[in-house]
Amino acid sequence: MTVTALDSTRAFERGAASGRRLGGRRRRGIVPAHIFLGILVVYFLIPVYWMVVNSSKDAAGLFGGTGGSMWFDKNVGYLANLQDLFTYDGSIYLHWIGNSALYAVAGGVGSTIVSILAGYGFAKFAFRGRNLMFSLLLGAVMVPLTALVIPTFILASDAGLTNTIWAVILPSLLNPFGVYLMRVYIGDAVPDELLDAARVDGAGELRTFLQVALPLMRPAIVTVLLLSMVATWNNYFLPLVMLSDKTLYPVTVGIGVWQGLASGNNGGGHSLWSLIVMGSLISVVPLVIAFLTLQRYWRGGLSIGSLK
């Protein structure tokens, strides 16, 4: 074997040994991360597991069952609790679920459209006062939503919108964080050269936006849509202040009303707790379905190669 070949062989062996050592260190470093993630998964799934277990119990099982609060007991009755939930007080729970779906879809879609248009304008158009307006927008992100409920209520009252669905939908259309997210994403994912090329080919601004820029925004659009829908679905304080007709309540406020009645031993007391647990579990299902349905659209890299 020549000296050159021998040196090459030794270099290869040293490189292989170094690679094995690096791989071993990486694997040892991954194990704590996996353990930490496993602990987080268990932490977040415990409340879901608790709801699944206890939604099968009647009032006696909830407060004195043999299996405890973390395990099933002999009084297992999902179907009975579902029937009671959907028929109680003239099927009011179905009205609440329908209201939540209406508020979430209308508010989420409208908020996403506003965020797309505003984010695209901030990212791709230069106009006077753009930086100042965007700074004010970032400041609005820092304001807690609960601090805006009373001013919003006064405005809705002056406009005669209180105790209507518009008192919940219209405030949900404003999403400063969604605008910020779209602006940041569009600035990176939609190249200016691509838009300039479309304009040179004769496309107007509307056609450039709809046919060139909009398809590249799909991951951000789905993200903003889901965040907006989840925020509107889980909104509690705004509809609680705006609405007084219980047939207009979303499911969050409705379950809160039931909880108040059960805590005060009015309207059934213990019997309401089984409906509250089952209703809480059912209210989570639409959000899980939405995430599982739309998660496949969370894919980046749509603009890779678009300038080639």
C-alpha positions as MATLAB code, in Angstrom:
seq = 'MTVTALDSTRAFERGAASGRRLGGRRRRGIVPAHIFLGILVVYFLIPVYWMVVNSSKDAAGLFGGTGGSMWFDKNVGYLANLQDLFTYDGSIYLHWIGNSALYAVAGGVGSTIVSILAGYGFAKFAFRGRNLMFSLLLGAVMVPLTALVIPTFILASDAGLTNTIWAVILPSLLNPFGVYLMRVYIGDAVPDELLDAARVDGAGELRTFLQVALPLMRPAIVTVLLLSMVATWNNYFLPLVMLSDKTLYPVTVGIGVWQGLASGNNGGGHSLWSLIVMGSLISVVPLVIAFLTLQRYWRGGLSIGSLK';
ca = [
       0.000    0.000    0.000;
       1.395    3.417   -0.914;
       1.883    6.218    1.639;
      -0.921    8.251    0.085;
      -3.356    5.357    0.278;
      -2.330    4.616    3.843;
      -2.866    8.241    4.874;
      -6.276    8.243    3.178;
      -7.282    5.062    4.993;
      -6.205    6.454    8.356;
      -8.053    9.745    7.685;
     -11.171    7.793    6.785;
     -10.928    5.726    9.968;
     -10.425    8.852   12.077;
     -13.420   10.489   10.382;
     -15.581    7.411   10.976;
     -14.574    7.257   14.652;
     -15.294   10.971   15.035;
     -18.676   10.502   13.392;
     -19.533    7.660   15.758;
     -18.585    9.785   18.765;
     -20.704   12.685   17.459;
     -23.628   10.371   16.798;
     -23.374    8.933   20.294;
     -23.346   12.396   21.863;
     -26.333   13.453   19.746;
     -28.300   10.390   20.766;
     -27.471   10.990   24.424;
     -28.561   14.617   24.019;
     -31.853   13.621   22.377;
     -32.941   11.339   25.222;
     -33.514   14.152   27.789;
     -35.400   16.158   25.174;
     -37.680   13.181   24.459;
     -38.261   12.639   28.181;
     -39.148   16.309   28.616;
     -41.550   16.202   25.657;
     -43.124   13.032   27.033;
     -43.729   14.762   30.375;
     -45.366   17.697   28.546;
     -47.607   15.318   26.568;
     -48.740   13.611   29.768;
     -49.288   16.987   31.445;
     -51.529   18.241   28.634;
     -53.421   14.966   28.212;
     -54.332   14.494   31.888;
     -57.270   17.009   31.752;
     -58.529   15.379   28.539;
     -58.288   11.937   30.129;
     -60.134   13.228   33.199;
     -62.977   14.544   31.041;
     -63.214   11.286   29.077;
     -63.396    9.232   32.268;
     -65.807   11.422   34.195;
     -68.118   12.261   31.299;
     -69.310    8.666   31.517;
     -70.441    9.006   35.139;
     -73.690   10.126   36.660;
     -73.890   12.484   39.625;
     -73.401    9.656   42.136;
     -70.340    8.444   40.271;
     -68.797   11.903   40.110;
     -69.041   12.590   43.834;
     -68.887    9.121   45.334;
     -67.927    6.583   42.698;
     -65.875    3.503   43.522;
     -63.318    4.118   40.801;
     -62.228    7.583   41.910;
     -62.049   10.638   39.674;
     -59.267    9.185   37.492;
     -60.852    5.848   36.626;
     -64.137    4.428   35.414;
     -66.635    3.000   37.870;
     -69.690    0.818   37.561;
     -71.949    3.752   36.659;
     -70.717    4.067   33.085;
     -73.193    5.749   30.791;
     -71.939    7.846   27.892;
     -75.168    7.462   25.938;
     -77.344    8.377   28.917;
     -75.315   11.504   29.612;
     -75.356   12.464   25.934;
     -79.126   12.077   25.811;
     -79.548   14.172   28.948;
     -77.152   16.799   27.592;
     -78.925   17.176   24.251;
     -82.440   17.209   25.720;
     -81.940   19.296   28.871;
     -83.853   22.603   28.977;
     -85.309   22.252   25.488;
     -82.022   21.154   23.861;
     -80.379   24.450   24.785;
     -76.904   22.907   24.506;
     -77.404   22.330   20.782;
     -78.256   26.027   20.418;
     -75.033   26.923   22.231;
     -72.924   24.651   20.038;
     -74.518   26.131   16.920;
     -73.900   29.671   18.186;
     -70.247   28.869   18.921;
     -69.843   27.421   15.429;
     -71.415   30.530   13.880;
     -69.247   32.920   15.885;
     -66.077   30.903   15.269;
     -66.574   30.493   11.515;
     -67.764   34.048   10.858;
     -65.216   35.641   13.169;
     -62.376   33.347   12.110;
     -62.895   33.710    8.362;
     -63.493   37.452    8.602;
     -60.475   37.958   10.842;
     -58.305   35.943    8.452;
     -59.395   38.000    5.453;
     -58.664   41.259    7.274;
     -55.287   39.932    8.443;
     -54.316   38.827    4.918;
     -55.166   42.163    3.330;
     -53.552   44.237    6.075;
     -50.464   42.028    6.284;
     -49.971   42.111    2.511;
     -50.325   45.875    2.467;
     -47.792   46.347    5.267;
     -45.326   43.902    3.714;
     -45.414   44.809    0.030;
     -46.463   48.449   -0.277;
     -44.456   51.489    0.781;
     -46.649   54.338    1.996;
     -46.277   57.251    4.361;
     -46.692   56.333    8.009;
     -46.317   52.594    7.440;
     -43.782   52.054   10.220;
     -45.759   54.190   12.668;
     -48.990   52.334   11.929;
     -47.283   48.969   12.282;
     -45.767   50.064   15.589;
     -49.239   50.999   16.827;
     -50.426   47.577   15.681;
     -47.685   45.884   17.701;
     -48.739   47.983   20.683;
     -52.295   46.710   20.273;
     -51.004   43.140   20.524;
     -49.781   43.908   24.046;
     -53.200   45.097   25.272;
     -55.191   42.326   27.051;
     -58.461   41.581   25.304;
     -60.368   41.773   28.574;
     -59.293   45.417   28.928;
     -61.102   46.212   25.676;
     -64.399   44.530   26.530;
     -65.965   47.475   28.378;
     -65.075   50.075   25.669;
     -66.321   47.611   23.057;
     -69.557   47.164   24.982;
     -70.092   50.941   25.120;
     -69.530   51.241   21.352;
     -71.874   48.329   20.644;
     -74.494   49.800   22.969;
     -74.350   53.158   21.198;
     -74.768   51.353   17.874;
     -77.664   49.260   19.189;
     -75.831   45.962   18.633;
     -75.830   44.560   22.160;
     -77.619   41.232   22.638;
     -77.175   40.401   18.946;
     -74.784   38.072   17.162;
     -72.977   41.088   15.667;
     -71.831   42.161   19.110;
     -69.688   39.002   19.178;
     -68.756   38.675   15.492;
     -67.669   42.243   14.687;
     -65.076   42.582   17.512;
     -63.705   39.167   16.538;
     -62.769   40.483   13.081;
     -59.934   42.559   14.554;
     -56.869   40.430   15.186;
     -53.641   42.466   15.569;
     -51.540   39.345   16.112;
     -52.917   37.834   12.897;
     -51.927   40.966   10.963;
     -48.453   40.855   12.501;
     -48.059   37.159   11.668;
     -49.184   37.641    8.069;
     -46.922   40.652    7.595;
     -43.845   38.769    8.829;
     -44.649   35.649    6.807;
     -45.440   37.501    3.589;
     -42.241   39.516    3.871;
     -40.202   36.290    3.697;
     -42.377   33.879    1.705;
     -43.526   36.164   -1.133;
     -40.476   37.475   -3.039;
     -40.679   40.986   -4.444;
     -39.024   39.731   -7.646;
     -41.883   37.336   -8.244;
     -44.457   40.122   -7.887;
     -42.417   42.395  -10.161;
     -42.253   39.643  -12.766;
     -46.037   39.291  -12.686;
     -46.469   43.035  -13.081;
     -44.044   43.093  -16.005;
     -46.098   40.354  -17.682;
     -49.117   42.656  -17.504;
     -50.897   41.422  -14.393;
     -52.694   44.054  -12.343;
     -52.366   44.376   -8.595;
     -55.515   42.358   -7.878;
     -54.513   39.522  -10.208;
     -50.965   39.531   -8.826;
     -52.338   39.251   -5.314;
     -54.886   36.524   -6.065;
     -52.907   34.338   -8.463;
     -49.293   34.862   -7.415;
     -49.076   35.967   -3.785;
     -52.126   34.291   -2.241;
     -51.136   30.664   -3.036;
     -47.783   31.228   -1.327;
     -49.510   32.353    1.875;
     -51.405   29.103    2.454;
     -49.523   27.910    5.579;
     -49.868   31.318    7.243;
     -53.524   31.593    6.200;
     -54.351   28.240    7.790;
     -52.431   29.206   10.927;
     -54.238   32.527   11.341;
     -57.577   30.895   10.533;
     -57.142   28.204   13.177;
     -55.876   30.618   15.820;
     -58.757   33.007   15.131;
     -61.379   30.267   15.200;
     -60.013   28.774   18.408;
     -59.845   32.196   20.066;
     -63.429   33.003   19.058;
     -64.690   29.547   20.068;
     -63.056   29.834   23.501;
     -64.049   33.468   24.003;
     -65.944   33.845   27.250;
     -65.829   37.380   28.626;
     -66.940   39.233   25.475;
     -70.175   37.247   24.861;
     -70.847   37.206   28.606;
     -70.882   41.019   28.616;
     -72.583   41.518   25.253;
     -75.384   38.940   25.443;
     -78.303   38.581   27.823;
     -80.469   36.157   25.816;
     -79.420   32.616   26.726;
     -80.379   31.342   23.274;
     -77.540   33.473   21.864;
     -74.905   32.225   24.295;
     -71.895   30.322   22.971;
     -71.077   27.039   24.637;
     -68.438   28.614   26.891;
     -70.909   31.018   28.499;
     -73.637   28.386   28.608;
     -71.486   25.907   30.515;
     -70.430   28.742   32.811;
     -74.085   29.442   33.576;
     -74.664   25.764   34.347;
     -71.625   25.747   36.603;
     -73.017   28.701   38.542;
     -76.358   26.933   38.966;
     -74.693   23.694   40.037;
     -72.442   25.486   42.528;
     -75.469   27.178   44.055;
     -77.438   23.896   44.120;
     -80.079   25.443   41.883;
     -81.645   23.879   38.845;
     -80.611   20.333   39.710;
     -77.369   20.857   41.610;
     -75.474   17.598   41.423;
     -77.296   16.405   38.298;
     -75.933   19.369   36.359;
     -72.290   18.451   37.005;
     -72.503   15.365   34.800;
     -73.933   17.533   32.012;
     -71.168   20.112   32.550;
     -68.408   17.490   32.222;
     -69.973   15.873   29.170;
     -70.675   19.262   27.595;
     -67.071   20.329   28.157;
     -65.825   17.185   26.423;
     -68.165   17.638   23.448;
     -67.146   21.294   23.102;
     -63.520   20.236   22.522;
     -64.326   17.820   19.688;
     -64.900   20.457   16.927;
     -61.532   22.067   17.666;
     -59.761   18.700   17.490;
     -61.466   17.960   14.165;
     -60.456   21.368   12.809;
     -56.807   20.862   13.734;
     -56.668   17.326   12.331;
     -58.346   18.437    9.104;
     -56.220   21.515    8.426;
     -52.830   20.408    9.727;
     -51.836   18.973    6.344;
     -51.786   22.508    4.967;
     -49.005   23.471    7.382;
     -46.233   22.975    4.892;
     -43.603   25.500    4.106;
     -41.311   25.893    1.161;
     -44.052   26.616   -1.350;
     -41.979   29.363   -2.960;
     -38.831   27.241   -3.347;
     -37.789   27.348   -6.966;
     -40.387   29.932   -7.947;
     -37.671   32.321   -9.156;
     -35.794   29.698  -11.174;
];
